[in-house]
Amino acid sequence: MRLLLAAASLACAAAFLPAQNPPWPGSYAMNRSTITMACNSSGPFNLDLARNFAITSYDWSNEKEQWANAKPMDCEERMVAQAERTKAVHPSGRVFVYANLVKALPWMTTVREKLEDPAYSGFFLRFKEGGSFPNGSYHVPACTGSKCSAYYHDQEQTPQHPKGDGSCVDECDCGSLPCGEYLWDHRNGTMLRDFLVKEYVGGPQYVGHPAVSGLFVDDFWCSDSLNGTGACGDPVQGPSEINRNSQEDMGLTDGDVRALTEGWLETMTAAQAEVLRLGGYTWSLLPGESNANAEPRMLSAASCASTLRPACGDGPSPWESLPLLFGLHAGNKTDPLPQLGQDVAAFLLMRGPHAYAGWGQWGMSWPVGTSWQSKTGPFVPVPAVLRHDFGEPDGRCREASPGVFTRRFGHGDVSLDCNTFRATVPGYP
């Protein structure tokens, strides 16, 4: 997981389905308006924490210590099991899981089965010929331990023995192939797209599973000729979060990169449509999240008025008809949420019927400086104000005086004075 550069998403986003609300009914209740990207690499995520969120989205790194040492790796099955456990303790909550339409990750069983089947060799990009395979002149190893593959793969975010992004006690087991980040060949067209849309994201381990309501679909392709020179910045054109020399190692022309980007865009659009058809949702349908940027709108004293005016001015508010992803500031162990009152006030002032508040990038930083990632250890509890019932709003927020924003809810008035950065929230000190 990482924060992607926003510039890389600008041209790509236009080809996706438009940002839109989830298919389920909206709610102004705070306990139905929270979100977290859950990730505990040392074991299962704490269900006492997960049950506090309207949406809990499980990252691929959740339980990494366990799935990286399974034989073979079973990340996919563990995500689904975590989703089932979460739904069991929180039936009204919604659970998302991780998927990737750029990288073909062999620790996912659905992906590994295709990587190992020669009938599907056209699904994957390959190292260029003439590179002295398997031991030759690539920037990344074609072999790991006793296994080699002519399919391109790197180890940027890959479990390895004895230590990697996930550590294997002995040789890592991704089936018959070396562990690594493989790549889908989106020039393949309909056959690959049908698999990714119907069998992968819509399949029984993903949105086709009754415990899974949505996906975080990670990574992107970017082309200088399609997106604009210098727009990709990840740090180069091509697939995101892959070794920067991947284009050379695969022998791809700039035209190939453009074709792969266009194919990925078409597949992403089809995947979004299929998820919606199944009654699910993806982060990429949130405004500004088309390439898994996961950058929530966040409030500061300096940006307070400019953040609120689009929702509280005379023109139409963008959040009346679109979902809002709002980031609460995370602090430190002694003061984990240093401006909670101001953040909650801004969220209530801006929001429409579909809105989700979390903390930090993706919500994975909650709570800073504590031991929530341990299997049974203590964690900072979700504050009561995030479970409070404020009632329905009586219209939109308004700027009552310069820099002072107010909104009436059924159970009290909410206000935020951006001049003094002081908030009034019913039921919150």
LOTI-201241 format. One line per 8 residues: number of its first residue (from 0); their letters; for each residue x, y, z of C-alpha. Coordinates in nm, 4 decimals. Each point is the difference from the previous one (the first is absolute). Layout:
NUM) A) X/Y/Z | ...
! end
This chain:
0) MRLLLAAA) 0.0000/0.0000/0.0000 | 0.1093/0.3553/-0.0647 | -0.1119/0.3460/-0.0920 | 0.0031/0.0473/-0.3773 | 0.0906/0.3279/-0.1640 | -0.3185/0.1816/-0.0938 | 0.1412/0.1222/-0.3306 | 0.0108/-0.3522/-0.1348
8) SLACAAAF) -0.3746/-0.0379/0.0311 | -0.1133/0.3071/-0.1913 | -0.0271/-0.1328/-0.3524 | -0.0851/-0.3539/0.1051 | -0.2942/0.0977/0.2145 | -0.1977/0.1305/-0.2960 | -0.0428/-0.3496/-0.1417 | -0.1477/-0.1513/0.3159
16) LPAQNPPW) -0.3624/-0.0025/0.1008 | -0.0929/0.3341/0.1584 | 0.0337/0.0346/0.3764 | -0.3249/-0.1055/0.1611 | -0.1670/-0.1004/0.3224 | 0.0001/-0.3583/0.1291 | -0.3073/-0.2055/-0.0958 | -0.1209/-0.0271/0.3598
24) PGSYAMNR) -0.2162/0.2645/0.1776 | 0.1773/0.3000/0.1469 | -0.0107/0.0830/0.3708 | 0.0918/0.2993/0.2150 | 0.0596/-0.2234/0.3026 | 0.3667/0.0268/0.0969 | 0.0299/-0.3724/0.0711 | -0.0882/-0.0553/-0.3656
32) STITMACN) 0.2425/0.2675/-0.1194 | 0.3466/-0.1261/0.0936 | 0.2625/-0.1868/-0.2005 | 0.3359/-0.1639/0.0604 | 0.2615/-0.1734/-0.2134 | 0.0751/-0.2845/0.2384 | 0.3435/-0.1570/0.0072 | 0.1631/-0.2050/0.2739
40) SSGPFNLD) 0.3012/-0.1713/-0.1498 | 0.0640/-0.2117/0.3111 | -0.3380/-0.1739/0.0157 | -0.3766/0.0411/-0.0380 | -0.1386/0.3504/0.0365 | -0.1574/0.0773/0.3365 | -0.3754/-0.0542/-0.0383 | -0.0798/0.2254/0.2967
48) LARNFAIT) 0.1440/0.2827/-0.2075 | -0.1425/-0.1122/-0.3340 | -0.3558/-0.0138/0.1325 | 0.0067/0.3799/0.0513 | 0.0193/0.0842/-0.3700 | -0.2628/0.0251/-0.2701 | 0.2609/-0.1220/-0.2508 | 0.3050/-0.2095/0.0845
56) SYDWSNEK) 0.2273/-0.0518/-0.3007 | 0.2614/-0.2739/0.0440 | 0.3374/0.0573/-0.1585 | 0.2008/-0.2803/-0.1632 | 0.2629/0.0366/0.2743 | -0.2472/-0.0968/0.2725 | 0.1239/-0.3212/0.1703 | 0.3117/0.0091/-0.2176
64) EQWANAKP) 0.2107/-0.1804/0.2593 | -0.2366/-0.2969/-0.0299 | -0.0797/-0.0093/-0.3732 | 0.3603/0.0613/-0.1059 | 0.0974/-0.3228/0.1770 | -0.2922/-0.2098/-0.1225 | 0.0782/-0.2716/-0.2551 | -0.1055/0.1216/-0.2428
72) MDCEERMV) -0.0755/0.3594/0.0972 | -0.3668/0.0624/0.0762 | -0.0493/0.3763/0.0245 | -0.3303/-0.0161/-0.1883 | -0.1560/-0.2610/0.2275 | 0.1075/0.1909/0.3105 | -0.1570/0.3228/-0.1255 | -0.3301/-0.1785/-0.0553
80) AQAERTKA) 0.0170/-0.1678/0.3414 | 0.0672/0.3386/0.1609 | -0.3002/0.1421/-0.1874 | -0.2191/-0.2852/0.1268 | 0.1140/0.0540/0.3591 | -0.0670/0.3723/-0.0265 | -0.3507/-0.0506/-0.1389 | -0.0731/-0.2517/0.2760
88) VHPSGRVF) 0.0618/0.2606/0.2728 | -0.1280/0.2993/-0.2002 | -0.2778/-0.1124/-0.2388 | -0.0999/0.3553/-0.0985 | 0.3565/0.0952/-0.0902 | 0.1512/-0.0368/-0.3443 | 0.3307/-0.1667/-0.0754 | 0.2299/0.0700/-0.2939
96) VYANLVKA) 0.3034/-0.2016/-0.1093 | 0.3054/0.0745/-0.2129 | 0.0349/-0.0748/-0.3718 | 0.2553/0.0984/-0.2637 | -0.0558/0.0298/-0.3753 | 0.3561/0.1111/-0.0756 | 0.2071/-0.2486/0.1985 | -0.0704/-0.3719/-0.0174
104) LPWMTTVR) 0.0863/-0.0934/0.3586 | 0.0676/-0.3739/0.0412 | -0.0860/-0.0020/0.3709 | -0.3615/0.0287/-0.1198 | -0.1188/-0.3503/-0.0921 | -0.2317/0.1180/-0.2789 | 0.2992/0.1695/-0.1649 | 0.2555/-0.2741/0.0715
112) EKLEDPAY) -0.2139/-0.2642/-0.1682 | 0.0153/0.1951/-0.3260 | 0.3733/0.0732/0.0334 | 0.0688/-0.3715/0.0331 | -0.2205/-0.1068/-0.2929 | 0.1807/0.0239/-0.3397 | -0.3360/0.0426/-0.1700 | -0.0139/0.3518/0.1439
120) SGFFLRFK) 0.3536/0.1115/-0.0849 | -0.1408/0.2867/-0.2078 | -0.1392/0.1592/0.3160 | 0.3447/0.1079/0.1215 | 0.2848/0.2234/-0.1138 | 0.3390/-0.1640/-0.0552 | 0.3654/0.0883/0.0312 | 0.1406/0.1070/-0.3374
128) EGGSFPNG) 0.1780/-0.2619/-0.2068 | 0.3787/0.0150/-0.0210 | 0.0457/0.0771/0.3683 | 0.1957/-0.3186/0.0733 | -0.2917/-0.1551/0.1865 | -0.0031/-0.1247/0.2675 | 0.3151/0.1558/0.1449 | 0.0618/0.2985/-0.2222
136) SYHVPACT) -0.0157/0.3684/-0.0550 | -0.3248/0.1124/0.1620 | -0.0267/0.2530/0.2806 | -0.1997/-0.2490/0.2105 | 0.0641/-0.3720/0.0554 | -0.1883/-0.2452/-0.2174 | 0.0697/-0.2742/0.2552 | -0.0612/-0.0222/0.3720
144) GSKCSAYY) 0.1345/-0.2980/0.1906 | -0.0571/-0.3079/-0.2152 | -0.2693/0.1547/-0.2251 | 0.0191/0.2103/-0.3184 | -0.2570/0.1620/-0.2257 | 0.0105/0.1693/-0.3401 | -0.3000/0.2084/0.1074 | 0.1162/0.3444/0.1092
152) HDQEQTPQ) -0.0008/0.0426/0.3780 | 0.1799/0.2175/0.2525 | 0.0342/-0.0159/0.3793 | -0.0911/0.3601/0.0882 | -0.2830/-0.1023/0.2372 | 0.0480/-0.3718/0.0324 | 0.0474/-0.2447/0.2901 | 0.3496/-0.1472/-0.0125
160) HPKGDGSC) 0.2276/-0.2342/0.1924 | 0.1473/0.0876/0.2408 | -0.1435/0.3527/-0.0069 | -0.2067/0.2071/-0.2418 | -0.3357/0.1756/-0.0077 | -0.1153/-0.2911/0.2100 | 0.2560/-0.2538/0.1219 | -0.0061/-0.3710/-0.0784
168) VDECDCGS) 0.1570/-0.2313/0.2590 | 0.1295/-0.2204/-0.2831 | -0.0376/0.0244/-0.3796 | -0.3155/0.1926/-0.0840 | -0.2741/-0.2065/-0.1631 | -0.1931/0.1600/-0.2862 | -0.0583/-0.3340/-0.1672 | 0.2223/-0.1055/-0.2876
176) LPCGEYLW) 0.1157/0.3549/-0.0769 | 0.2270/0.2392/0.1904 | -0.1794/0.2500/0.2218 | -0.0100/0.3475/-0.1511 | -0.2190/0.2691/-0.1476 | -0.1127/-0.1256/-0.3420 | -0.1935/0.2193/-0.2451 | -0.3242/-0.0504/-0.1911
184) DHRNGTML) 0.0388/0.0515/-0.3763 | -0.2996/0.2213/-0.0747 | 0.0689/-0.0206/-0.3739 | -0.1504/-0.3497/0.0214 | -0.3466/0.1501/-0.0353 | -0.3277/-0.1786/0.0563 | 0.1263/-0.3305/0.1412 | 0.2032/0.1620/0.2791
192) RDFLVKEY) -0.2640/0.2636/0.0641 | -0.2752/-0.2590/0.0366 | 0.2088/-0.1914/0.2522 | 0.0915/0.3070/0.2043 | -0.3548/0.1337/0.0032 | -0.2057/-0.3178/0.0391 | 0.2270/-0.2491/0.1779 | 0.2301/0.2288/0.1965
200) VGGPQYVG) -0.1673/0.3194/0.1294 | -0.3479/-0.1503/-0.0426 | 0.1008/-0.3450/0.1169 | -0.0745/-0.1945/0.3188 | 0.3039/0.1314/0.1890 | -0.0844/0.3618/-0.0777 | -0.3283/0.1841/-0.0635 | -0.1673/-0.3297/-0.0826
208) HPAVSGLF) 0.0441/-0.1043/0.3648 | -0.2955/0.0836/0.2292 | 0.2266/0.1572/0.2657 | 0.1735/0.2353/-0.2463 | -0.1686/0.3277/-0.0955 | 0.2773/0.1679/-0.1950 | 0.3618/0.0280/-0.1099 | 0.3066/0.2138/0.0283
216) VDDFWCSD) 0.1420/-0.0414/-0.3526 | 0.3656/0.0961/0.0132 | 0.2615/0.1402/-0.2424 | -0.0158/0.1458/-0.3510 | 0.1620/0.0097/-0.3425 | 0.1202/0.3355/-0.1312 | 0.1272/0.1043/-0.3435 | 0.1936/0.3158/-0.0829
224) SLNGTGAC) -0.1690/0.0232/-0.3408 | -0.3475/-0.0521/0.1490 | 0.0301/0.1787/0.3351 | 0.2550/0.2658/-0.0943 | 0.3761/0.0125/0.0332 | 0.0974/0.0178/0.3658 | -0.3493/-0.0834/0.1254 | 0.0724/-0.3591/0.1024
232) GDPVQGPS) 0.2574/0.0705/0.2708 | -0.0008/-0.3411/0.1686 | 0.2895/0.0658/-0.0827 | -0.0303/-0.0893/-0.3711 | -0.2692/-0.0996/-0.2478 | -0.1308/-0.3540/0.0166 | -0.1499/-0.1963/0.2897 | -0.0047/0.1688/0.3398
240) EINRNSQE) 0.2172/-0.1244/0.2857 | 0.2099/-0.2222/-0.2234 | 0.3773/0.0137/-0.0539 | 0.0732/0.3132/-0.1997 | 0.1846/-0.2038/-0.2662 | -0.2974/-0.2236/-0.0755 | -0.0598/0.1438/-0.3479 | 0.3586/-0.0782/-0.1013
248) DMGLTDGD) -0.0049/-0.3450/0.1600 | -0.3173/-0.0900/-0.1883 | 0.1148/0.1584/-0.3257 | -0.3145/0.2138/-0.0245 | -0.0215/0.2935/-0.2397 | -0.1774/0.3228/0.0963 | -0.2812/-0.1189/-0.2249 | -0.0221/-0.3227/0.2011
256) VRALTEGW) -0.0265/0.1979/0.3235 | -0.2789/0.2097/-0.1489 | -0.1869/-0.3103/-0.1187 | 0.0362/-0.1606/0.3435 | -0.1274/0.3185/0.1667 | -0.3003/0.0162/-0.2311 | -0.0753/-0.3684/0.0590 | 0.0235/0.0431/0.3762
264) LETMTAAQ) -0.2368/0.2995/-0.0143 | -0.2566/-0.2042/-0.1908 | 0.0309/-0.2899/0.2445 | -0.0310/0.2293/0.3030 | -0.3172/0.1525/-0.1417 | -0.1481/-0.3443/-0.0639 | 0.1001/-0.1142/0.3505 | -0.1677/0.3017/0.1594
272) AEVLRLGG) -0.3187/-0.0722/-0.1943 | 0.0033/-0.3653/0.1067 | 0.0510/0.0871/0.3668 | -0.2959/0.2384/-0.0147 | -0.2101/-0.2626/-0.1794 | 0.0672/-0.2384/0.2885 | -0.1119/0.2620/0.2518 | 0.3512/0.0879/0.1124
280) YTWSLLPG) 0.2245/0.3048/-0.0092 | 0.3648/0.0951/-0.0491 | 0.2169/0.2756/0.1448 | 0.0694/0.1049/-0.3605 | -0.3595/0.1302/-0.0292 | 0.0611/0.2528/0.2786 | 0.0800/0.3494/-0.1352 | 0.3753/0.0325/-0.0478
288) ESNANAEP) 0.0729/-0.3681/0.0683 | 0.0025/-0.1326/-0.3565 | 0.3559/-0.1320/0.0247 | -0.0103/-0.1166/0.3624 | 0.1495/0.3266/0.1231 | -0.1959/-0.0321/0.3252 | 0.0525/0.3654/0.0807 | -0.2865/0.1136/0.2226
296) RMLSAASC) -0.0894/0.3645/0.0250 | 0.1602/0.1321/0.3151 | -0.0501/0.3170/0.1989 | 0.2579/0.2457/0.1308 | -0.0329/0.3382/0.1654 | 0.1528/0.1653/-0.3073 | -0.2326/-0.1733/-0.2479 | -0.3113/-0.0043/0.2196
304) ASTLRPAC) -0.2089/0.2595/-0.1833 | 0.1061/-0.1054/-0.3505 | -0.0804/-0.3639/0.0864 | -0.3501/0.0800/0.1241 | -0.1158/0.2660/-0.2479 | -0.0709/-0.2400/-0.2908 | -0.2490/-0.1820/0.2232 | -0.1414/0.3087/0.1733
312) GDGPSPWE) -0.0158/0.2555/-0.2818 | -0.2801/0.1028/-0.2327 | 0.0849/-0.2521/-0.2713 | -0.0773/-0.3710/0.0089 | 0.2017/-0.1977/0.2513 | 0.2115/-0.2780/-0.1540 | -0.0780/-0.2251/0.2972 | -0.3776/0.0044/-0.0295
320) SLPLLFGL) 0.0141/-0.2434/-0.2897 | 0.3464/-0.1577/0.0390 | 0.1672/-0.1824/0.2892 | 0.2485/0.1817/0.2214 | 0.3183/-0.1710/0.1245 | 0.1242/0.2078/0.2941 | 0.3233/-0.0482/0.1926 | 0.0211/0.0514/0.3754
328) HAGNKTDP) 0.3401/0.1191/0.1197 | 0.2000/-0.2645/0.1855 | 0.2436/0.1215/0.2635 | 0.2084/-0.1991/0.2456 | -0.0444/-0.2432/0.2887 | -0.0839/0.2676/0.2575 | -0.2236/0.1999/-0.2360 | -0.1169/-0.2375/-0.2750
336) LPQLGQDV) -0.2638/0.2301/-0.1534 | 0.1207/0.3570/0.0682 | -0.2778/0.1881/-0.1848 | -0.2871/-0.2435/0.0229 | -0.2621/0.2669/0.0730 | 0.0982/0.2124/-0.2980 | 0.0217/-0.3036/-0.2279 | -0.3431/-0.1331/0.1002
344) AAFLLMRG) -0.1538/0.3471/-0.0353 | 0.1423/0.0417/-0.3516 | -0.1131/-0.3508/-0.0980 | -0.3564/0.0696/0.1174 | -0.0088/0.3397/-0.1679 | 0.1197/-0.1318/-0.3363 | -0.1588/-0.3407/-0.0233 | -0.2929/-0.1342/-0.1935
352) PHAYAGWG) -0.1813/-0.3309/0.0566 | 0.3064/-0.2024/-0.1115 | 0.3121/0.1007/0.1924 | 0.2812/-0.1870/0.1749 | 0.2502/0.1228/0.2565 | 0.3245/-0.1830/0.0750 | 0.3486/0.0972/0.1121 | 0.3172/0.0590/-0.1902
360) QWGMSWPV) 0.0773/-0.1459/-0.3390 | -0.2447/-0.2881/-0.0538 | -0.0683/-0.0074/0.3762 | 0.3037/-0.2218/0.0528 | 0.1687/0.2413/0.2417 | -0.2633/-0.0450/0.2726 | 0.0876/0.0314/0.2768 | 0.3543/0.1344/-0.0157
368) GTSWQSKT) 0.2438/-0.1229/0.2628 | -0.2121/-0.2820/0.1429 | 0.0098/-0.3763/-0.0212 | -0.3231/-0.0574/-0.1905 | 0.1800/-0.2247/-0.2469 | 0.0611/-0.2674/0.2624 | -0.2457/-0.2875/-0.0004 | -0.1527/0.0740/0.3385
376) GPFVPVPA) 0.1765/0.3153/0.1233 | -0.1582/0.3319/0.0987 | -0.1062/0.2623/-0.2519 | -0.1362/0.3515/0.0166 | -0.3788/-0.0440/-0.0143 | -0.2085/0.1699/-0.2673 | -0.1257/0.3228/0.1641 | -0.3636/0.0167/0.1048
384) VLRHDFGE) -0.0594/0.3076/-0.2185 | 0.0512/-0.2233/-0.3041 | -0.2924/-0.2132/0.1154 | -0.2242/0.2932/0.0983 | -0.3401/0.0545/-0.1590 | -0.0227/0.3627/-0.1150 | -0.3286/-0.0539/-0.1816 | -0.0825/0.1151/-0.3513
392) PDGRCREA) 0.1224/0.3404/-0.1233 | -0.2444/0.2831/-0.0623 | 0.1422/0.1011/-0.3360 | 0.3581/0.0808/-0.0940 | 0.2656/0.1804/0.1989 | 0.0356/0.3748/-0.0414 | 0.2605/0.2657/0.0648 | -0.1793/0.1956/0.2728
400) SPGVFTRR) 0.2728/0.2660/0.0094 | 0.3395/0.0193/-0.1693 | 0.1880/-0.3194/0.0896 | -0.2736/-0.1328/0.2322 | -0.1916/-0.3048/-0.1276 | -0.3116/-0.1538/0.1549 | -0.2497/-0.2766/-0.0659 | -0.3075/-0.1098/0.1903
408) FGHGDVSL) -0.0478/-0.3701/0.0755 | -0.2980/-0.1664/0.1648 | 0.1857/-0.0301/0.3322 | 0.1867/0.3293/0.0054 | 0.1960/0.2571/-0.1960 | 0.3516/-0.0558/-0.1327 | 0.2355/0.2904/-0.0638 | 0.3637/0.0646/-0.0830
416) DCNTFRAT) 0.1607/0.3429/0.0312 | 0.2911/-0.0062/-0.2420 | 0.1281/0.3310/0.1379 | 0.0705/-0.1507/0.3427 | -0.0128/-0.3669/-0.1070 | -0.2541/-0.0758/0.2703 | -0.2738/-0.2579/-0.0502 | -0.3389/-0.0597/0.1575
424) VPGYP) -0.1221/-0.3587/-0.0246 | -0.3029/-0.1258/0.1992 | 0.1039/-0.2544/0.2626 | 0.3718/0.0682/-0.0448 | 0.1893/0.2085/0.2600
! end
